[in-house]
Amino acid sequence: MEHMKRYHSRLVPYRNSTALVVEGPVPPEQLKQLRMHPDLDAFRRPKEQFEALIEIAELPEGRIIISRHEDEIVGYVTFHYPDEMERWSQGHMEDLIELGAIEVADDYRSFGLGKHMIRLAFEDGQLENVITFTTEYYWHWDLEKSKLSVWDYRKMMEKLMKSVDMVWFATDDPEICSHPANCLMVRIGKNVPLASVEQFDRIRFQQRFMY
């Protein structure tokens, strides 16, 4: 299938009359010219995460949206096929894309960069031919620095995802069901065929005949 990647960028006002750049999908050649903010360490050490971003950008379906201050990446969002070890890959669906990691460096969290990056990813109908999903697990949330309760953080993440019309979907996935704050958020593109929606439903619920 065709994975449409249409580059967009926008400026977000920053301090001292300067601006942050939100842009993407960013090609690997451009990413290699940048550097990673040292606070972007929620999932891996910054150097390793930077290498992972480049690898994702090289994938046919992969897309990286970034926020940068000059030549330093201060936030990013990743889109790619689900990991082959997870249930979401079991259907080998070409039109099922995971919104994977989203992270913003500590000093840049008050500028709405998460929402800017996610909205930019969906601009120009780029993801209307796929089902986009994200799995939210409370153990990935920065509860300590945010000073939010697990439920307030959940509300914040739901609000963020709803800004691009992602909505809560039920599932019997054991990891998501392991804690009530975890959730599955999904956006079904306007051009996704019914057969793909039905296949995704079968992936979401695999224990239905046990009840």
N, C-alpha and C positions, 0 to 999 in steps of 0.2 A: 504494500500500500504506500501511498505518498505521505511523507511526513513534511508538512508545510512549515518552513522556518522563515519567517519574515521579520527582519531586524527592525526594532523600534528603540527609541531612546527618549528620555525626558529628564529635565532638570528639577531637582528638589532643593529649595532654598536652604542654605546652611549658614554658618556663622560668618560674621564680617563680610557680608554681601557676596560670599562665594556660594557655590552650589555643588551638590552631590549629583552624580550621573547614575541614572537607572537605565540599564540597557540589556538587550538580548533579543533572540538567542545569540550568545557570543561564540564565535568560532574558536577552535583550539589555538589557532595561530595568534589570535588577539589575546587570549587568556595568558599565553606564555610570556607576553610582554609585561604582565602585571605582577603584583606581589600580594600576599595574603596578610591581612591584619592578624597580629598575634593572639587576639582574643577569640578568634574563630576556631574554637577547640571543643565544641560540644560533642562532636561525633568522632573526630580523630585529631591528632596533632596537626597544627596548621599546614605544615609542609606536606603531610600525607593527604590531607583534605584537598589541598591545592592540586596535587597530582590526580586525585579522584575526579575533580571537576574537569580537568583536561581530558581524562579518559571518557567521561560521560559526553562531553562536547563532541568527541570524535565518533560517537555512535550514530547510526542513521536516524534513530528515533530520539536520541538524547538532545536535551536543550538545557542550557545554563543561562539563567537571568542573574545579573549582578547589580549591586550598588557599589560605586567606587568613589573615593575621594582622591582626585588626581590619578595616580597609578596604583593605588592601594585598594584592594577589594575589601569592603567593610560589611558586605552582606551578599547572600546568594540564595537562589532557589534552584533545585534540580528536578528535572523530568526525565524519566527513562522507563524501560520495561521493568516489571517487577522482578526481584531476585528469583533465580531458579529454585532456591530452597524454600520459597514461600508458596502458600496455596494459590496466591493470585496469578502465578505463572502456569498453573496446571492446565489451563485451557489453551495455552500457546496462542493467545489472542493477539493478532497484530494491531488491533485497535483498542487495546487496554494499556493506558499509560499511568504510571505512578508519579504523583507529586511527592518526591522523596524528602530530602532534607531542606529545611529552611532555617537560616541562621543570620543574625545581625550582631555585629560587634557591640559590646556594652555601651560605649560612648555615643552610639548612633541610633539608639533604640527609641528616641523621642521624636523621630521625624517621619514616622509612618512608612518606613522603607519596605516592611513586609507586604503591606497592602499594595504599594506602588509596584513592587516586583511581580506579585501574583497577577495583578490586573494587566500589566504589560504583557505577560506570557500569553494571555488569552485575546489580545488585540487582533483585529483584522481577521477574525474567524479562523485563526491558526489551528485551534483544537476542536473544531466543530465535527470532525470526522472520527473522533476517538471518545472513549469513556475515560475520564480522568478521575483517579481516586487517590486518597491519602489515608493512611492509618495513623491515628493519633494515640500515642502511648504516654501515660503520665510520667513514666520514668525518663523520658527524653526532655521533659519540660524543666526550665530553669526556675524552679520554685524559690530557691534560696535568694538569688539576686533580684528576682522580680518582686519578692515579698508578697506574692499572691498565694491564696489557698489553691488546692488542686482543682476545686470547682470553679473558682474565678478564672484560673488559667484555662480551664476547659471552655468556659464561656468566651474568653478572649480568642481562642483558636477557632471556635465555631463562627464567631463574628468575622474573623479574618477570611475564612473559607467561603462564607456566605457572600462576601463581597464579589465573588466571581460565580455565584449561583451554585456552589457546591452545597449539598444538603446531607443530613444524616441518613444513613442506610443501615438497616438491621443486618446482622450476620451471626453465624454460630462459630466463627473463628475462635479457637481457644484462647489465643493471646489477647484478642480484643475483649473477650468475655471474662478474662481473668480479673478485671477491675472495672467498676461501673463508670469511671471517668474516661476510660479508653473509648474510642469511637472510630467509625468508618465514615468518611465524607466522600461524596461522589458527585460528579457532574457528567451528565450524558449529553454529548454534543448533538446538535440539531440534525446532523447528517449520519448518525450512527444507525445501522439497520436493526430491525427488531430482533433478528437472529442473534446479534451480538449482545443485546440487552438480556435476552433469555439465557444465553451462555454464561454471562456474568452472574445472573441470578443462581444458576446451578453451582457456580464457584462459591458464591456467598453462603449458600446453605448446603452443607454436605451431610448433615445429621438429621435431616427432617423426618426420615422414616423411623427414627429411633424413639420419637415422642408419641 
